[in-house]
Every structure is written in structure tokens, then in C-alpha cells.
Amino acid sequence: MNNGSVLWFNRTKGYGFIKEKDTEEHFFVHHRDIKDFKFLKKDDEVFFDIANGEKGKKAINVRKN
């Protein structure tokens, strides 16, 4: 499980990016990969897993911290 924060999230389009805390690597996140809610806000602290997506690594199983 990784720890990070939301860089930005577009509620209308349903996607955004998360920055991993230790490496500062950025990961795409889609609303369908968020648990218990469907959107995030900038600077929300989150836990997430990493998976390979069609265009690279992405955040899945995203939960607010």
C-alpha cells in the first residue's frame, strides 16, 4: 500500500493524478478505482495500490487517509 496526495482531480471527467509520498512519482487515477467515494480533491491524503494500465502505471484501490 502506497501513501500520497492528490495533485488534481477533474470531477466532470472523473480522473486526475496522485503523487506518491516517498518517490514523488505521479500516477493516473480514474473514479472507478476509488473506493467508497467517486471523487477526490486537491491535496487529499490517500492510500493506493499501483497497477499497470493501458498508458503506464496507475493508482487503484484508492482510499482517503
Backbone bond lengths (Angstrom), bond angles and torsions (degrees), N, CA, C in turn:
res aa  C-N    CA-C-N  psi(-1)  N-CA   C-N-CA  omega(-1)  CA-C   N-CA-C  phi
1 M - - - 1.455 - - 1.531 107.93 -
2 N 1.314 116.34 132.03 1.460 123.21 -179.32 1.521 110.26 -104.37
3 N 1.304 115.88 156.70 1.453 122.77 -179.70 1.525 107.69 -119.14
4 G 1.327 117.16 138.19 1.454 119.66 179.93 1.508 112.62 -165.17
5 S 1.333 115.45 -168.48 1.463 121.25 178.55 1.524 109.32 -137.81
6 V 1.317 115.11 155.90 1.455 121.84 -177.84 1.528 109.14 -79.79
7 L 1.338 115.98 123.95 1.467 121.01 175.32 1.520 109.89 -76.78
8 W 1.324 115.32 -49.30 1.464 122.16 174.38 1.523 109.02 -163.35
9 F 1.339 116.07 156.75 1.458 121.73 178.25 1.515 108.40 -149.37
10 N 1.332 116.88 125.78 1.454 122.68 179.15 1.526 108.54 -96.39
11 R 1.339 116.64 107.47 1.473 120.72 -177.61 1.522 111.85 -64.04
12 T 1.320 117.91 -34.70 1.463 121.32 -178.57 1.525 111.30 -65.92
13 K 1.326 116.40 -44.50 1.457 121.10 -178.56 1.528 112.79 -88.10
14 G 1.342 117.17 -19.33 1.461 120.66 175.22 1.515 116.14 81.11
15 Y 1.330 117.47 25.49 1.461 119.01 177.85 1.525 110.91 -150.13
16 G 1.343 114.97 168.23 1.453 120.87 178.51 1.515 110.10 -173.94
17 F 1.337 115.88 -156.32 1.459 121.33 -178.61 1.521 111.23 -136.90
18 I 1.328 114.75 145.34 1.455 124.09 177.49 1.524 107.98 -117.04
19 K 1.328 116.52 141.39 1.470 121.33 175.98 1.521 108.32 -106.51
20 E 1.329 116.51 123.47 1.463 121.94 179.24 1.528 108.73 -70.81
21 K 1.323 116.52 136.72 1.463 121.88 -172.31 1.528 113.41 -63.41
22 D 1.324 118.95 -49.79 1.464 121.60 -174.09 1.524 113.76 -75.55
23 T 1.317 117.39 -43.79 1.468 120.52 -175.03 1.524 112.94 -96.39
24 E 1.333 116.90 -17.11 1.467 123.95 -175.11 1.526 112.42 62.91
25 E 1.343 116.31 17.99 1.464 121.38 174.98 1.524 108.54 -71.69
26 H 1.333 116.72 145.78 1.463 122.28 -179.02 1.518 110.18 -99.80
27 F 1.345 115.75 139.47 1.462 121.51 -179.98 1.516 110.17 -129.96
28 F 1.329 115.76 133.88 1.460 122.48 174.06 1.522 108.83 -65.04
29 V 1.337 117.07 143.09 1.467 121.34 173.86 1.524 109.20 -136.41
30 H 1.325 116.26 133.11 1.465 123.40 177.23 1.518 108.40 -109.00
31 H 1.329 116.95 148.50 1.473 120.23 -175.93 1.528 113.03 -57.08
32 R 1.311 118.41 -28.60 1.474 119.73 -179.81 1.534 112.49 -72.00
33 D 1.342 117.06 -13.48 1.465 121.19 178.73 1.529 112.76 -98.23
34 I 1.336 116.39 10.07 1.467 122.00 178.80 1.522 108.07 -101.72
35 K 1.325 116.75 130.82 1.462 121.88 -178.98 1.524 110.98 -90.16
36 D 1.329 117.24 138.77 1.470 125.55 170.92 1.524 115.55 69.50
37 F 1.311 119.61 -0.91 1.457 122.92 175.29 1.525 106.75 -161.19
38 K 1.319 118.56 168.84 1.461 119.43 -173.36 1.513 114.58 -118.76
39 F 1.328 117.70 3.64 1.452 118.17 176.99 1.519 110.17 -149.21
40 L 1.308 115.31 162.85 1.458 122.94 179.45 1.520 108.50 -126.43
41 K 1.319 115.87 164.65 1.461 121.86 175.05 1.522 108.79 -121.06
42 K 1.312 116.10 151.56 1.469 121.60 176.95 1.526 109.66 -51.16
43 D 1.311 115.80 135.46 1.469 124.75 178.25 1.527 115.16 74.88
44 D 1.352 119.22 2.47 1.470 120.11 172.14 1.525 108.69 -58.67
45 E 1.312 117.41 135.74 1.464 122.28 174.73 1.527 107.41 -85.52
46 V 1.337 116.88 132.16 1.464 121.06 -175.46 1.525 111.69 -138.31
47 F 1.332 114.66 157.61 1.462 124.02 168.13 1.517 106.06 -108.69
48 F 1.346 118.02 146.58 1.458 119.99 -179.28 1.523 110.64 -160.94
49 D 1.320 114.84 160.83 1.454 122.72 171.75 1.527 107.34 -104.64
50 I 1.314 116.43 163.51 1.466 121.58 -179.82 1.528 108.93 -115.65
51 A 1.334 115.25 136.26 1.469 121.52 177.57 1.522 108.53 -135.85
52 N 1.312 116.32 161.74 1.459 120.91 174.61 1.517 109.01 -84.79
53 G 1.322 116.10 125.19 1.452 122.19 177.36 1.516 110.42 -105.10
54 E 1.319 117.19 -174.95 1.465 122.18 -179.64 1.524 111.94 -63.14
55 K 1.352 116.90 -32.64 1.466 120.54 -175.65 1.517 112.40 -117.02
56 G 1.319 117.73 21.50 1.462 121.37 -179.91 1.518 111.48 127.85
57 K 1.314 115.43 -166.03 1.466 120.33 -178.17 1.517 110.65 -71.13
58 K 1.356 114.89 146.67 1.462 119.71 178.85 1.525 109.02 -141.45
59 A 1.321 115.30 160.46 1.465 122.07 177.13 1.525 108.97 -88.33
60 I 1.342 115.83 134.51 1.457 122.00 175.55 1.530 108.61 -132.22
61 N 1.323 116.38 168.78 1.477 122.16 179.87 1.527 110.77 50.50
62 V 1.316 116.60 43.66 1.462 122.46 -176.21 1.532 109.61 -75.70
63 R 1.335 115.02 130.42 1.471 122.31 178.62 1.519 108.77 -133.45
64 K 1.331 116.23 141.06 1.464 119.18 175.74 1.510 109.89 -67.53
65 N 1.310 115.91 143.71 1.462 123.95 -178.16 1.515 110.91 -75.54
